[in-house]
Amino acid sequence: MFPEWRVMSRELIDLLWRDHPAAPPTGTRGPRSKVSTSQIVDTAVGIADHDGLDAVTVRRLGAALGIAPNAVYTHVGSRDDLLVLMADAVQARRSRPPHVGRTWRARVRDVAADELALYAAHAWLLDVTDQRTAFGPGTIATYDHQLHALDGTGLGDVERDAALSFVCDFVRASARSRRPDPHSAQIATVWAAWQGRLMDYVGDRFALARRVGAAAGAAMDAPYSAEHAWRFGIDRVLDALDALVSAAADGSTTDEGPDR
């Protein structure tokens, strides 16, 4: 799909910041390219949104843009680099309204909900784990905006970063649990039809699992509810941060952590 040889593009850091005045010129000789790096990245995002990451190939990009597949290499040196550029492009498009007139809990809850919505719109982002995304302008702009949600908490810089990571890690895990399940549309019917027989199979051997599972299943009308898990989880995340903020307010915690 994207062989690692024949790299003709700029370094990734320069590609990420390609629209910055300090970015170096392309230095490409010969006829001007028919498409820009941004067009390739935007097209790749569209393909991934519609058909998933596996569909993002140089052949597919070339066909969509009306260029030879090999021409992609003059803009992007590898598939891994392209994924980083795609992730940063999505971050750059995000709305970042100012955090004003609300408590830090409400602001952080909004950050979490916005992150969850991002994964719903671009499910392939869950499969982009390259830490080089942190160097992109879109990602840095999002990071800065989200950090401001914790203004007024009294947290030190390292704690503020850790608190945001804690929230975002929870959201990422929650987004994974919401990935399409081919049987999800039938699960309520299956649960209703099978729960009696399941209880017979389980018997008294796993009494706690039987009791708790039956109660939770009746409440959710299914063995699992991503929405229920989200509501419960985000409240617990905020409660945990509340304890950290309270500790910061009374001076019992530092950037090195409360136990050091």
C-alpha positions as CSV (number, residue, x, y, z in Angstrom):
1,M,0.0,0.0,0.0
2,F,2.7,2.5,1.1
3,P,6.1,0.9,0.7
4,E,8.7,2.5,2.9
5,W,11.2,3.0,0.0
6,R,11.3,5.9,-2.4
7,V,10.6,8.7,0.0
8,M,10.6,12.0,-1.9
9,S,8.5,14.2,0.4
10,R,9.5,16.5,3.2
11,E,10.0,15.3,6.8
12,L,6.8,14.8,8.7
13,I,7.4,17.7,11.1
14,D,7.5,20.0,8.0
15,L,4.5,18.4,6.4
16,L,2.5,18.9,9.6
17,W,3.4,22.6,9.7
18,R,3.4,23.0,5.9
19,D,1.1,26.1,6.1
20,H,3.4,27.9,8.6
21,P,5.5,30.8,7.2
22,A,8.6,29.1,8.6
23,A,8.0,25.8,6.8
24,P,10.7,25.1,4.1
25,P,9.7,25.1,0.5
26,T,9.0,21.8,-1.2
27,G,12.0,22.0,-3.4
28,T,10.3,19.8,-6.0
29,R,11.8,20.2,-9.5
30,G,9.9,19.9,-12.8
31,P,6.2,20.5,-13.5
32,R,4.0,21.8,-10.6
33,S,2.0,19.0,-8.9
34,K,-1.6,18.7,-9.9
35,V,-2.6,18.3,-6.2
36,S,-1.5,19.6,-2.9
37,T,-0.5,17.7,0.2
38,S,-3.6,19.0,1.9
39,Q,-5.8,17.7,-0.9
40,I,-4.3,14.2,-0.5
41,V,-4.8,14.3,3.3
42,D,-8.4,15.6,3.0
43,T,-9.2,12.9,0.4
44,A,-7.7,10.2,2.6
45,V,-9.8,11.4,5.6
46,G,-12.9,11.2,3.4
47,I,-12.1,7.7,2.3
48,A,-11.3,6.6,5.9
49,D,-14.6,8.1,7.2
50,H,-16.6,6.3,4.6
51,D,-14.8,3.0,4.1
52,G,-12.2,2.7,7.0
53,L,-8.4,2.9,7.1
54,D,-7.9,-0.3,5.1
55,A,-9.4,1.5,2.1
56,V,-6.8,4.3,2.2
57,T,-4.3,3.1,-0.4
58,V,-2.2,5.0,-3.0
59,R,-4.2,3.4,-5.7
60,R,-7.5,4.6,-4.2
61,L,-6.0,8.1,-3.6
62,G,-4.7,8.3,-7.1
63,A,-8.0,7.3,-8.6
64,A,-9.9,9.8,-6.4
65,L,-7.5,12.7,-7.2
66,G,-6.9,11.9,-10.9
67,I,-3.2,11.3,-10.4
68,A,-0.8,8.4,-10.8
69,P,-0.6,6.4,-7.5
70,N,3.2,7.0,-7.4
71,A,2.6,10.7,-7.4
72,V,1.4,10.4,-3.8
73,Y,5.0,9.7,-2.7
74,T,6.0,13.2,-3.7
75,H,3.8,14.5,-0.9
76,V,3.7,11.8,1.7
77,G,6.6,9.5,2.4
78,S,4.8,6.6,4.1
79,R,1.4,5.3,5.2
80,D,2.3,6.0,8.8
81,D,3.1,9.6,8.0
82,L,-0.2,9.9,6.1
83,L,-2.1,8.6,9.2
84,V,-0.5,11.2,11.4
85,L,-1.4,14.0,8.9
86,M,-4.9,12.7,8.7
87,A,-5.4,12.7,12.4
88,D,-3.9,16.2,12.8
89,A,-6.2,17.5,9.9
90,V,-9.2,16.3,11.8
91,Q,-8.0,18.0,15.0
92,A,-7.4,21.2,13.1
93,R,-11.1,21.3,11.9
94,R,-12.5,21.1,15.4
95,S,-14.6,23.9,16.9
96,R,-12.9,25.3,20.0
97,P,-15.3,27.7,21.7
98,P,-13.8,29.6,24.8
99,H,-14.4,28.1,28.2
100,V,-16.4,30.9,30.0
101,G,-18.9,31.1,32.8
102,R,-19.0,27.5,33.8
103,T,-17.5,25.3,36.5
104,W,-14.4,23.2,35.7
105,R,-16.5,20.0,36.0
106,A,-18.9,21.3,33.4
107,R,-16.1,22.3,31.1
108,V,-14.3,18.9,31.5
109,R,-17.6,17.1,30.9
110,D,-17.9,19.1,27.6
111,V,-14.4,18.2,26.6
112,A,-15.1,14.5,27.2
113,A,-18.4,14.7,25.2
114,D,-16.7,16.5,22.4
115,E,-13.9,13.8,22.3
116,L,-16.5,11.1,22.1
117,A,-18.3,12.8,19.3
118,L,-15.0,13.1,17.4
119,Y,-14.5,9.3,17.5
120,A,-18.1,8.8,16.4
121,A,-17.5,11.0,13.4
122,H,-14.0,9.5,12.6
123,A,-14.0,6.0,14.0
124,W,-10.6,5.2,12.4
125,L,-8.9,7.6,14.8
126,L,-9.1,4.8,17.4
127,D,-6.6,2.9,15.2
128,V,-4.1,5.8,14.9
129,T,-1.8,5.3,17.9
130,D,1.3,7.1,16.5
131,Q,2.6,9.4,19.2
132,R,4.0,11.8,16.5
133,T,0.5,13.2,16.2
134,A,1.4,15.3,19.3
135,F,3.7,17.4,17.0
136,G,0.9,18.7,14.7
137,P,-0.6,22.1,14.9
138,G,-4.2,20.8,15.0
139,T,-3.4,18.5,17.8
140,I,-1.5,21.1,19.8
141,A,-4.4,23.6,19.3
142,T,-6.8,21.0,20.7
143,Y,-4.5,20.2,23.6
144,D,-4.2,23.9,24.5
145,H,-8.0,24.4,24.4
146,Q,-8.7,21.3,26.5
147,L,-6.1,22.2,29.1
148,H,-7.9,25.5,29.6
149,A,-11.0,23.5,30.7
150,L,-9.0,23.0,34.0
151,D,-8.3,26.7,34.6
152,G,-9.0,27.7,38.1
153,T,-8.5,24.2,39.6
154,G,-5.1,25.0,41.1
155,L,-3.5,22.0,39.4
156,G,0.2,22.2,38.6
157,D,1.3,21.8,35.0
158,V,2.2,18.1,35.2
159,E,-1.0,17.4,37.1
160,R,-3.1,19.3,34.6
161,D,-1.5,17.2,31.8
162,A,-2.1,14.0,33.7
163,A,-5.7,15.0,34.5
164,L,-6.5,15.6,30.8
165,S,-4.8,12.4,29.8
166,F,-7.0,10.6,32.4
167,V,-10.1,12.0,30.8
168,C,-9.1,11.4,27.2
169,D,-8.0,7.8,28.0
170,F,-11.5,7.1,29.5
171,V,-13.1,8.6,26.4
172,R,-11.0,6.6,24.0
173,A,-11.9,3.4,25.9
174,S,-15.6,4.4,25.8
175,A,-15.4,5.1,22.1
176,R,-14.0,1.6,21.5
177,S,-16.9,0.0,23.3
178,R,-19.3,1.9,21.0
179,R,-17.8,0.4,17.8
180,P,-20.5,-1.3,15.7
181,D,-21.6,-4.8,16.9
182,P,-23.2,-6.9,14.1
183,H,-25.5,-8.4,16.7
184,S,-26.4,-5.1,18.6
185,A,-29.8,-4.7,16.9
186,Q,-30.9,-8.1,18.1
187,I,-29.4,-8.1,21.6
188,A,-32.6,-7.0,23.4
189,T,-34.6,-9.8,21.7
190,V,-31.8,-12.3,22.4
191,W,-31.5,-11.3,26.0
192,A,-35.3,-11.7,26.6
193,A,-35.3,-15.1,24.9
194,W,-32.1,-16.5,26.5
195,Q,-31.9,-15.1,30.0
196,G,-34.2,-17.8,31.6
197,R,-32.2,-20.6,30.0
198,L,-28.9,-18.9,30.9
199,M,-30.0,-18.7,34.6
200,D,-30.7,-22.5,34.4
201,Y,-27.2,-23.1,33.0
202,V,-25.5,-20.9,35.6
203,G,-27.4,-22.2,38.5
204,D,-26.0,-21.5,41.9
205,R,-22.3,-22.0,41.0
206,F,-21.9,-18.3,40.2
207,A,-24.5,-16.8,42.5
208,L,-23.1,-13.3,42.6
209,A,-22.7,-13.1,38.8
210,R,-26.2,-14.4,38.5
211,R,-27.8,-11.9,40.9
212,V,-25.8,-8.8,39.6
213,G,-26.1,-9.8,36.0
214,A,-29.8,-10.3,36.2
215,A,-30.3,-6.9,37.9
216,A,-28.0,-5.0,35.5
217,G,-29.5,-6.8,32.5
218,A,-33.1,-5.9,33.6
219,A,-32.0,-2.3,34.1
220,M,-30.4,-2.0,30.7
221,D,-32.5,-4.6,28.8
222,A,-29.1,-6.0,27.6
223,P,-25.9,-7.6,29.0
224,Y,-24.1,-4.3,28.4
225,S,-25.0,-0.7,27.6
226,A,-22.3,1.7,26.3
227,E,-24.5,4.7,27.2
228,H,-25.0,3.5,30.8
229,A,-21.3,2.8,31.1
230,W,-20.5,6.3,29.8
231,R,-22.8,8.1,32.2
232,F,-21.5,6.1,35.2
233,G,-17.9,6.4,34.1
234,I,-17.7,10.1,33.3
235,D,-19.2,10.9,36.7
236,R,-16.5,8.7,38.4
237,V,-13.8,10.4,36.4
238,L,-15.0,13.8,37.5
239,D,-15.3,12.7,41.1
240,A,-11.7,11.5,41.0
241,L,-10.5,14.8,39.6
242,D,-12.5,16.6,42.2
243,A,-10.5,14.9,44.9
244,L,-7.3,16.0,43.1
245,V,-8.5,19.6,42.8
246,S,-9.5,19.6,46.5
247,A,-6.1,18.4,47.4
248,A,-4.5,21.1,45.3
249,A,-6.7,23.7,47.1
250,D,-5.5,22.7,50.5
251,G,-1.9,22.4,49.4
252,S,-1.6,18.6,49.9
253,T,-0.5,17.8,46.4
254,T,2.3,18.9,44.0
255,D,3.3,18.2,40.5
256,E,5.3,15.2,41.8
257,G,2.1,13.7,43.3
258,P,0.4,13.6,46.7
259,D,2.5,10.8,48.1
260,R,6.0,12.2,47.4
